[in-house]
Every structure is written in C-alpha cells, then in structure tokens.
Amino acid sequence: MASFYKRLIKDFSSLMAYITECLKRGAFEWTKAAQRAFEEVKQKLCHASVLALPNFKDLFEWNVMLVELELGLS
C-alpha cells in the first residue's frame, strides 16, 4: 500500500521514516516525531487533490488496449 500512497503524497517516504524507525529498535516505541509524521500523512491523505472530483464539463479521454486473445476476437 505504501508504494501507492507514495505517488499521491509529496515526501511520503521521508515522513514514513519516523514511523518505520519505531520498528527498528527491537521494541516498538511510538515517539513524538512518529506521531507528528502520522498526523501529517493522515492530513495529506484526507486532503489530497487526487480525491477531488473531476470537472465533468471537461472532455474525458480513455485509452483502452484490446487484446484479441482475451476477448476471443481471433
């Protein structure tokens, strides 16, 4: 899932470094830096421009590849 979110949020990996650091010490310890990073990632996910509805007055363009074998067209 992280690789998907990485495309949506700028500096996602840098923010998540604080959270993954909590797992590296052998015992899980939630730090203030991890909490701040979590809150920032959560805020960016909830307000990402990707979640906005498109302008339905604009023309949509779909690119579709048809494979003859999969559709039984051969």
Contacts in CASP RR format, 6 or more apart in sequence:
PFRMAT RR
TARGET T0000
AUTHOR 0000-0000-0000
METHOD contacts of the structure
MODEL  1
MASFYKRLIKDFSSLMAYITECLKRGAFEWTKAAQRAFEEVKQKLCHASV
LALPNFKDLFEWNVMLVELELGLS
2 12 0 8 1.000
2 16 0 8 1.000
5 12 0 8 1.000
5 41 0 8 1.000
5 45 0 8 1.000
6 12 0 8 1.000
6 13 0 8 1.000
8 44 0 8 1.000
8 45 0 8 1.000
8 48 0 8 1.000
8 50 0 8 1.000
9 15 0 8 1.000
9 41 0 8 1.000
9 44 0 8 1.000
9 45 0 8 1.000
9 48 0 8 1.000
10 44 0 8 1.000
12 41 0 8 1.000
15 37 0 8 1.000
15 40 0 8 1.000
15 41 0 8 1.000
16 37 0 8 1.000
16 41 0 8 1.000
17 37 0 8 1.000
18 31 0 8 1.000
18 33 0 8 1.000
18 34 0 8 1.000
18 36 0 8 1.000
18 37 0 8 1.000
19 34 0 8 1.000
19 37 0 8 1.000
19 38 0 8 1.000
21 31 0 8 1.000
21 33 0 8 1.000
21 34 0 8 1.000
22 28 0 8 1.000
22 29 0 8 1.000
22 30 0 8 1.000
22 31 0 8 1.000
22 34 0 8 1.000
54 60 0 8 1.000
66 73 0 8 1.000
68 74 0 8 1.000
END
